[in-house]
Amino acid sequence: MENPPSDSVSFLRALLAARQDYGERLIEQRLVVYQRWVKTFSPDRMNAAILEANKQLLLETLMKGINMSLEVQECSVDGKPVPCEDNQDTP
């Protein structure tokens, strides 16, 4: 019987059925490894790192969609350049 690598529960069940002492040792070792993982990689820090990475990916995607090659048009009144926001009041 083959065990898929992602299905640890069925592997542990089969191991406990075949060799209960090995299965119990493996379960205990999993708890120790998990406790070390939680101490080293706190969930809050991991969550913050994932959120930051997601923000960076979204920013990159947004920047790819913006066309930065467009030129800004100058506003003019009677052929003289003026700031565009001042041009709104001019008839």
Stockholm file with secondary structure:
# STOCKHOLM 1.0

chainA/1-91         MENPPSDSVSFLRALLAARQDYGERLIEQRLVVYQRWVKTFSPDRMNAAILEANKQLLLETLMKGINMSLEVQECSVDGKPVPCEDNQDTP
#=GR chainA/1-91 SS CCCCTTCHHHHHHHHHHHCHHHHHHHHHHHHHHHHHHHHHSCHHHHHHHHHHHHHHHHHHHHHHHSCTTCCCCCEEETTEEECHHHHTTCC
#=GC SS_cons        CCCCTTCHHHHHHHHHHHCHHHHHHHHHHHHHHHHHHHHHSCHHHHHHHHHHHHHHHHHHHHHHHSCTTCCCCCEEETTEEECHHHHTTCC
//
